[in-house]
């Protein structure tokens, strides 16, 4: 099952346009009738509101972009590319943007900045001031990286960035001025807010297309890793040679992750992430120990409301589960059709963990329990039994590498400990709340590492298939054999690019 960048972009645009039309329709009904709830549809579909379907889709789209950036960065790092760090840093920045989209972290700067300095009406939403500085600094630091990109990719990157920043900063500033002078209840503000959110969503979608198009044209080994259909022939020109990506000969298949050896040691990014999660865990435990449950409850409860950092830990868990689902989807896409169990395991895990991410975000198990007339704990228990069955049969977990088995066993132990703390310990006990939710966070992190390990193993295996490397401007590389005529590079017979 393959898809193309254009097809993916069309699907994303269809969803974006649908969300825009639904939001506009709800606001038209509100302005006509004066009802501000509309059977719960307006809070659910309003583009300018947090904790609803459009905000979740925007955060998910940013996280998909982040995953692709990190995958490209991992591949570049395996190839010794000098811009690998730029890809990785950009990926982690998009993860932070996804978290910010969920909890509205940037909005917490507005009130302190208003109190600190007197700002004009255009900067009524005062967080725009540090945002402009961040954009300028990021742009200056990445000028060399942009110049080294292929021309088409560079144009798409710049276009998507201008569209996103134009919506998130420029249109936000105009909407903020209107809010300060005329309020935010009228149709004019709704139009400005809709244009702002639409520009942000389209910018994210265009950046997704740019990343997928870059992978197809210039990273054919990653085309297999994300299930993309490579173009039959892709010519890459540099100052010394022309690089041609020929079609695969009849009967030859792209490499997959199946059977690849597990790389030794953890990458620095994983060690850094585990270190930060450990510091986060100790910090929250100390916070509850020194204060009370009430002081940390807002960090652990469901996402929503206007309180700063509301639902931060929930947002972290949603991101980890959603990322694990995406990586398991990659595993399923890259498994050969003959390996039916491997494909079934990858796709089934993708569906389970994407559902769990949505459940963590919207508390779906509570709604299902109410519909079925049972306790919501039984719904989660049924999902747990399903996951055990999937790990046993299509996953064949015991036959996998020791690291994968240990990661999944540790994740299961963390989930089991969370259930024990929730069921056995008194609700008012000190550290009980922090321990319960942090155990869930660690379980999600271990599941994410299990999926990450499979993708990392596969990408390192794909990167080592071809022995020859042709360097392109900016340090990007393609693995080809140099032919004897015309400075043309072609794929070595039997080697996979």
C-alpha positions as CSV (number, residue, x, y, z in Angstrom):
1,X,0.0,0.0,0.0
2,X,1.7,3.2,-1.2
3,X,0.8,6.8,-1.4
4,X,2.3,9.9,-3.0
5,X,3.1,13.4,-1.6
6,X,0.3,14.9,-3.8
7,X,-2.2,12.4,-2.6
8,X,-1.3,12.9,1.0
9,X,-1.6,16.7,0.6
10,X,-5.0,16.4,-1.1
11,X,-6.3,14.4,1.8
12,X,-4.9,16.9,4.4
13,X,-6.4,19.8,2.4
14,X,-9.8,18.0,2.2
15,X,-9.8,17.6,6.0
16,X,-8.7,21.2,6.5
17,X,-11.4,22.6,4.2
18,X,-14.0,20.4,5.9
19,X,-13.0,21.7,9.3
20,X,-13.1,25.3,8.1
21,X,-16.6,25.0,6.5
22,X,-18.0,23.3,9.6
23,X,-16.6,26.0,11.9
24,X,-17.9,28.8,9.7
25,X,-21.3,27.1,9.5
26,X,-21.5,26.9,13.3
27,X,-20.6,30.5,13.7
28,X,-23.1,31.6,11.1
29,X,-25.8,29.8,13.1
30,X,-24.6,31.4,16.3
31,X,-24.7,34.9,14.8
32,X,-28.1,34.3,13.3
33,X,-29.8,32.7,16.3
34,X,-27.8,33.9,19.3
35,X,-27.1,30.4,20.5
36,X,-23.5,29.9,21.5
37,X,-23.6,26.1,22.0
38,X,-25.6,24.6,19.1
39,X,-26.0,21.1,20.7
40,X,-22.3,21.1,21.5
41,X,-21.2,21.5,17.9
42,X,-19.7,25.0,18.2
43,X,-17.3,24.1,21.1
44,X,-16.3,20.9,19.3
45,X,-15.7,22.5,15.8
46,X,-14.7,26.1,16.5
47,X,-11.3,26.8,14.9
48,X,-10.4,29.4,17.4
49,X,-11.0,27.3,20.5
50,X,-8.7,24.8,22.3
51,X,-9.5,21.3,23.3
52,X,-11.6,20.4,20.3
53,X,-11.4,18.6,17.0
54,X,-9.6,21.3,14.9
55,X,-7.0,21.9,17.6
56,X,-6.3,18.2,18.0
57,X,-5.9,17.8,14.2
58,X,-3.5,20.8,14.1
59,X,-1.4,19.3,17.0
60,X,-1.4,15.9,15.2
61,X,-0.4,17.5,11.9
62,X,2.5,19.2,13.6
63,X,3.5,15.9,15.2
64,X,3.4,14.1,11.9
65,X,5.8,16.8,10.5
66,X,8.0,16.3,13.5
67,X,8.2,12.5,13.0
68,X,9.2,12.9,9.4
69,X,11.9,15.5,10.3
70,X,13.3,13.1,12.9
71,X,13.3,10.2,10.5
72,X,15.1,12.3,7.9
73,X,17.5,13.4,10.6
74,X,18.2,9.9,11.7
75,X,18.9,8.8,8.1
76,X,21.2,11.8,7.6
77,X,23.0,11.1,10.8
78,X,23.6,7.5,9.7
79,X,25.0,8.8,6.4
80,X,27.3,11.2,8.2
81,X,25.6,14.3,6.8
82,X,26.7,17.6,8.4
83,X,23.1,19.0,8.4
84,X,21.7,16.0,10.4
85,X,21.6,18.0,13.6
86,X,19.6,20.7,11.8
87,X,16.9,18.2,10.8
88,X,16.8,16.7,14.4
89,X,16.6,20.1,16.1
90,X,13.8,21.1,13.7
91,X,12.0,17.9,14.5
92,X,12.1,18.5,18.2
93,X,11.0,22.1,17.7
94,X,7.9,20.8,15.9
95,X,7.2,18.4,18.8
96,X,7.2,21.5,21.1
97,X,4.9,23.3,18.7
98,X,2.6,20.3,18.8
99,X,2.5,20.4,22.6
100,X,2.0,24.2,22.5
101,X,-0.9,23.7,20.1
102,X,-2.6,21.4,22.6
103,X,-2.1,23.4,25.8
104,X,-1.8,27.0,24.5
105,X,1.6,27.5,26.3
106,X,2.4,30.6,24.2
107,X,-0.8,32.4,25.5
108,X,0.6,32.3,29.1
109,X,3.1,35.0,28.1
110,X,0.4,37.5,27.2
111,X,-0.6,38.8,30.7
112,X,3.0,39.2,32.1
113,X,4.2,41.0,29.0
114,X,1.2,43.4,29.1
115,X,2.1,44.2,32.7
116,X,5.8,44.6,32.0
117,X,5.6,46.9,29.0
118,X,3.1,49.1,27.2
119,X,2.3,47.7,23.8
120,X,0.2,49.1,20.9
121,X,-3.1,47.5,19.9
122,X,-1.4,45.5,17.2
123,X,0.4,43.6,20.0
124,X,-2.6,43.1,22.2
125,X,-1.8,39.4,22.1
126,X,1.6,40.1,23.6
127,X,3.1,36.7,23.1
128,X,3.6,37.8,19.4
129,X,6.6,39.9,20.5
130,X,8.9,37.0,21.7
131,X,7.5,34.9,18.8
132,X,8.8,37.4,16.3
133,X,12.2,37.3,17.9
134,X,12.2,33.5,17.9
135,X,11.2,33.4,14.2
136,X,14.0,35.8,13.3
137,X,16.6,33.9,15.3
138,X,15.5,30.6,13.9
139,X,15.6,32.0,10.3
140,X,19.1,33.4,10.8
141,X,20.4,30.1,12.2
142,X,18.9,28.1,9.4
143,X,20.0,30.2,6.4
144,X,22.8,27.8,5.5
145,X,20.5,24.8,5.9
146,X,18.0,26.4,3.5
147,X,20.6,27.3,0.9
148,X,21.9,23.6,0.9
149,X,18.4,22.2,0.2
150,X,17.4,21.3,-3.3
151,X,15.7,24.3,-5.0
152,X,12.2,22.8,-5.2
153,X,12.4,21.7,-1.5
154,X,13.7,25.1,-0.5
155,X,10.8,26.9,-2.2
156,X,8.2,24.6,-0.5
157,X,9.9,25.1,2.9
158,X,9.9,28.9,2.5
159,X,6.3,29.0,1.2
160,X,5.0,26.8,4.0
161,X,6.9,28.9,6.6
162,X,5.6,32.2,5.3
163,X,2.0,30.8,5.3
164,X,2.3,29.4,8.8
165,X,4.0,32.5,10.3
166,X,1.6,34.8,8.4
167,X,-1.3,33.0,10.1
168,X,0.2,32.5,13.5
169,X,1.8,35.9,13.9
170,X,0.6,38.4,11.3
171,X,-3.1,37.5,11.2
172,X,-3.0,36.9,15.0
173,X,-1.7,40.4,15.5
174,X,-4.5,41.9,13.3
175,X,-7.1,39.8,15.1
176,X,-5.7,40.9,18.5
177,X,-6.0,44.6,17.4
178,X,-9.6,44.0,16.5
179,X,-10.2,42.2,19.8
180,X,-8.8,45.1,21.8
181,X,-10.7,47.8,19.9
182,X,-14.0,46.1,19.1
183,X,-14.2,42.8,21.0
184,X,-14.3,39.3,19.7
185,X,-18.0,38.5,19.6
186,X,-18.8,39.9,16.1
187,X,-18.5,38.3,12.6
188,X,-15.4,40.4,11.7
189,X,-13.4,38.8,14.4
190,X,-14.7,35.4,13.5
191,X,-13.5,35.9,9.9
192,X,-10.0,37.1,11.1
193,X,-9.7,34.2,13.5
194,X,-10.8,31.7,10.8
195,X,-8.3,33.1,8.3
196,X,-5.5,32.8,10.9
197,X,-6.2,29.2,11.8
198,X,-6.7,28.2,8.2
199,X,-3.3,29.7,7.3
200,X,-1.7,27.8,10.1
201,X,-3.3,24.5,9.1
202,X,-2.5,25.0,5.4
203,X,1.1,25.9,6.3
204,X,1.5,22.6,8.2
205,X,-0.1,20.7,5.4
206,X,2.2,22.3,2.8
207,X,5.2,21.6,4.9
208,X,4.1,17.9,5.1
209,X,4.0,17.8,1.3
210,X,7.5,19.4,1.1
211,X,8.9,16.8,3.4
212,X,7.3,13.9,1.6
213,X,8.4,15.3,-1.8
214,X,11.9,15.7,-0.5
215,X,11.9,12.1,0.6
216,X,10.6,10.8,-2.7
217,X,13.1,12.9,-4.8
218,X,16.2,12.8,-2.8
219,X,16.0,10.1,-0.2
220,X,14.8,6.9,-2.0
221,X,15.8,4.7,0.9
222,X,13.4,6.6,3.1
223,X,10.6,6.4,0.5
224,X,10.4,2.7,1.5
225,X,10.6,3.6,5.2
226,X,7.4,5.8,5.0
227,X,5.5,3.8,2.4
228,X,5.9,6.4,-0.4
229,X,5.9,5.4,-4.1
230,X,9.2,6.5,-5.5
231,X,9.2,8.2,-8.9
232,X,10.6,6.1,-11.8
233,X,13.5,8.3,-12.5
234,X,14.8,11.2,-10.4
235,X,17.7,13.3,-11.6
236,X,19.8,15.1,-9.0
237,X,22.2,17.6,-10.4
238,X,25.3,18.9,-8.6
239,X,28.3,20.9,-9.7
240,X,30.3,17.7,-10.5
241,X,27.9,15.0,-11.5
242,X,24.3,14.1,-12.4
243,X,22.7,11.6,-10.1
244,X,19.9,9.4,-11.5
245,X,17.5,7.3,-9.5
246,X,16.5,4.5,-12.0
247,X,13.4,2.3,-11.6
248,X,14.0,-0.9,-9.8
249,X,14.6,-3.9,-12.1
250,X,11.9,-6.5,-12.5
251,X,11.6,-8.8,-9.5
252,X,13.7,-6.5,-7.3
253,X,12.1,-5.0,-4.2
254,X,13.0,-2.2,-1.8
255,X,14.7,-3.2,1.4
256,X,12.5,-3.5,4.5
257,X,13.1,-3.5,8.2
258,X,12.4,-7.2,8.6
259,X,15.4,-9.1,9.8
260,X,17.6,-6.1,10.3
261,X,20.0,-6.3,13.2
262,X,19.3,-4.2,16.2
263,X,21.9,-1.3,16.5
264,X,24.0,-1.2,19.6
265,X,23.5,1.5,22.1
266,X,20.9,4.2,22.3
267,X,21.2,7.4,20.1
268,X,22.0,10.6,21.9
269,X,18.5,12.0,21.2
270,X,16.9,9.0,23.1
271,X,19.3,9.4,26.0
272,X,18.5,13.1,26.2
273,X,14.8,12.4,26.1
274,X,15.0,9.8,28.9
275,X,17.1,12.2,30.9
276,X,14.6,15.1,30.5
277,X,11.7,12.7,31.4
278,X,13.6,11.6,34.5
279,X,14.1,15.3,35.5
280,X,10.4,16.0,34.8
281,X,9.4,13.0,37.0
282,X,11.5,14.0,39.9
283,X,10.4,17.6,39.6
284,X,6.7,16.8,39.8
285,X,7.2,14.3,42.6
286,X,9.0,17.0,44.6
287,X,6.4,19.6,43.7
288,X,3.6,17.4,45.2
289,X,5.8,16.4,48.2
290,X,6.5,20.1,49.1
291,X,3.0,21.4,48.3
292,X,-0.2,19.3,47.9
293,X,-2.2,17.3,45.4
294,X,-4.2,20.3,44.5
295,X,-1.2,22.2,43.3
296,X,-0.2,19.5,40.8
297,X,-3.7,18.3,39.8
298,X,-4.0,20.7,36.9
299,X,-0.9,19.2,35.3
300,X,-2.4,15.7,35.4
301,X,-6.0,16.3,34.6
302,X,-7.7,16.3,31.2
303,X,-6.8,18.9,28.6
304,X,-9.0,22.0,28.7
305,X,-9.7,25.2,30.4
306,X,-7.8,28.5,30.6
307,X,-5.4,27.6,33.4
308,X,-1.7,27.8,32.4
309,X,-0.1,24.4,31.7
310,X,-3.5,22.8,32.1
311,X,-3.2,19.1,31.3
312,X,0.5,19.2,30.5
313,X,1.2,15.6,31.5
314,X,-1.9,14.5,29.4
315,X,-0.4,16.3,26.4
316,X,2.9,14.5,26.8
317,X,1.1,11.1,26.9
318,X,-1.0,12.0,23.9
319,X,2.1,12.9,21.9
320,X,4.0,9.7,22.9
321,X,1.0,7.5,22.0
322,X,0.3,9.2,18.7
323,X,4.0,9.0,17.8
324,X,4.1,5.3,18.6
325,X,1.1,4.8,16.4
326,X,2.8,6.6,13.5
327,X,5.9,4.5,13.9
328,X,4.0,1.3,14.0
329,X,2.3,2.3,10.9
330,X,5.7,2.8,9.2
331,X,6.6,-0.7,10.4
332,X,3.5,-2.1,8.7
333,X,4.1,-0.2,5.5
334,X,7.7,-1.3,5.1
335,X,7.0,-5.0,5.8
336,X,6.9,-7.2,2.6
337,X,3.5,-8.5,1.7
338,X,4.8,-12.0,2.2
339,X,5.4,-11.3,5.8
340,X,1.7,-11.2,6.7
341,X,2.1,-11.4,10.5
342,X,4.6,-8.5,10.5
343,X,2.3,-6.3,8.5
344,X,-0.7,-7.2,10.6
345,X,1.2,-6.5,13.8
346,X,2.4,-3.1,12.5
347,X,-1.0,-1.9,11.4
348,X,-2.9,-3.3,14.4
349,X,-0.5,-1.6,16.8
350,X,-0.9,1.6,14.8
351,X,-4.7,1.5,15.2
352,X,-4.5,0.6,18.9
353,X,-2.1,3.4,19.9
354,X,-3.7,6.0,17.7
355,X,-7.0,5.1,19.4
356,X,-5.4,5.3,22.8
357,X,-4.0,8.8,21.9
358,X,-7.5,10.0,21.0
359,X,-8.8,8.3,24.1
360,X,-6.3,10.1,26.3
361,X,-7.2,13.4,24.6
362,X,-11.0,13.1,24.6
363,X,-11.7,10.4,27.2
364,X,-13.5,8.2,24.8
365,X,-13.5,5.2,27.1
366,X,-15.8,7.1,29.5
367,X,-18.3,7.8,26.7
368,X,-18.2,4.2,25.5
369,X,-18.7,3.0,29.0
370,X,-21.8,5.2,29.4
371,X,-23.2,4.0,26.1
372,X,-22.7,0.3,27.1
373,X,-23.8,0.8,30.7
374,X,-20.5,-0.5,32.1
375,X,-17.7,0.9,34.1
376,X,-15.1,2.7,32.0
377,X,-12.4,0.5,33.6
378,X,-13.8,-2.5,31.8
379,X,-13.4,-0.7,28.5
380,X,-9.7,-0.1,29.2
381,X,-9.4,-3.7,30.4
382,X,-10.8,-5.0,27.1
383,X,-8.3,-2.9,25.2
384,X,-5.5,-4.2,27.4
385,X,-6.5,-7.8,26.7
386,X,-6.7,-7.1,22.9
387,X,-3.2,-5.6,23.1
388,X,-1.9,-8.8,24.8
389,X,-3.4,-10.9,22.2
390,X,-1.9,-8.8,19.4
391,X,1.5,-9.0,21.0
392,X,1.3,-12.7,21.3
393,X,0.1,-13.8,17.9
394,X,0.8,-11.4,15.1
395,X,3.6,-9.7,17.1
396,X,5.3,-12.8,18.3
397,X,6.8,-10.7,21.0
398,X,8.9,-13.5,22.5
399,X,10.8,-14.1,19.2
400,X,11.9,-10.4,18.9
401,X,15.2,-9.0,20.1
402,X,16.0,-8.7,23.8
403,X,15.7,-4.9,23.7
404,X,12.2,-4.9,22.2
405,X,11.0,-7.6,24.7
406,X,12.4,-5.6,27.6
407,X,10.9,-2.4,26.5
408,X,7.4,-3.9,26.1
409,X,7.7,-5.8,29.4
410,X,8.7,-2.6,31.2
411,X,5.8,-0.7,29.6
412,X,3.4,-3.5,30.7
413,X,4.9,-3.3,34.2
414,X,4.5,0.4,34.4
415,X,0.8,0.2,33.3
416,X,0.2,-2.6,35.9
417,X,1.8,-0.5,38.6
418,X,-0.4,2.5,37.5
419,X,-3.5,0.3,37.9
420,X,-2.4,-0.9,41.3
421,X,-1.7,2.6,42.5
422,X,-5.1,3.7,41.2
423,X,-7.0,0.8,42.8
424,X,-5.2,0.1,46.0
425,X,-3.8,3.3,47.4
426,X,-5.9,6.0,49.2
427,X,-6.9,8.9,46.9
428,X,-5.6,11.4,49.4
429,X,-2.2,9.8,50.0
430,X,0.8,12.0,49.4
431,X,2.4,11.4,46.0
432,X,-0.4,9.0,44.9
433,X,-1.6,11.3,42.1
434,X,1.8,12.0,40.8
435,X,2.9,8.4,40.9
436,X,-0.2,7.2,39.1
437,X,0.1,9.6,36.2
438,X,3.8,9.5,35.9
439,X,3.8,5.7,35.7
440,X,1.4,6.1,32.7
441,X,3.8,8.6,31.2
442,X,6.7,6.3,31.5
443,X,4.7,3.4,30.0
444,X,3.8,5.6,27.0
445,X,7.5,6.6,26.7
446,X,8.6,3.0,26.7
447,X,6.0,2.1,24.0
448,X,7.3,5.0,21.9
449,X,10.8,3.7,22.3
450,X,9.8,0.2,21.2
451,X,8.3,1.7,18.0
452,X,11.3,4.1,17.6
453,X,13.7,1.2,17.9
454,X,12.1,-0.6,15.0
455,X,12.3,2.4,12.7
456,X,15.8,3.2,13.7
457,X,16.9,-0.3,13.0
458,X,15.3,-0.3,9.6
459,X,16.7,3.1,8.6
460,X,20.2,2.1,9.6
461,X,19.8,-1.1,7.6
462,X,18.5,0.8,4.6
463,X,21.3,3.4,4.8
464,X,24.0,0.7,4.7
465,X,22.7,-1.2,1.6
466,X,24.7,0.7,-1.0
467,X,28.5,1.1,-0.6
468,X,29.1,4.2,-2.7
469,X,28.2,7.7,-1.6
470,X,27.9,10.7,-3.9
471,X,27.9,14.0,-2.0
472,X,25.5,16.7,-3.1
473,X,25.7,20.4,-2.1
474,X,25.0,21.1,1.5
475,X,26.2,17.6,2.6
476,X,23.2,15.7,1.4
477,X,24.2,12.4,-0.1
478,X,23.0,9.7,-2.4
479,X,24.4,6.2,-2.6
480,X,25.3,5.4,-6.2
481,X,28.1,4.0,-8.5
482,X,29.9,6.4,-10.8
483,X,29.8,5.2,-14.4
484,X,32.6,5.7,-16.8
485,X,30.8,8.1,-19.2
486,X,29.5,11.6,-18.9
487,X,30.0,11.9,-15.1
488,X,26.6,10.1,-14.6
489,X,26.0,8.2,-11.4
490,X,23.9,5.1,-11.5
491,X,22.8,2.5,-9.0
492,X,25.3,-0.3,-8.5
493,X,23.8,-3.6,-9.8
494,X,22.3,-5.5,-6.9
495,X,22.6,-2.5,-4.6
496,X,19.6,-0.6,-3.3
497,X,19.6,3.2,-3.2
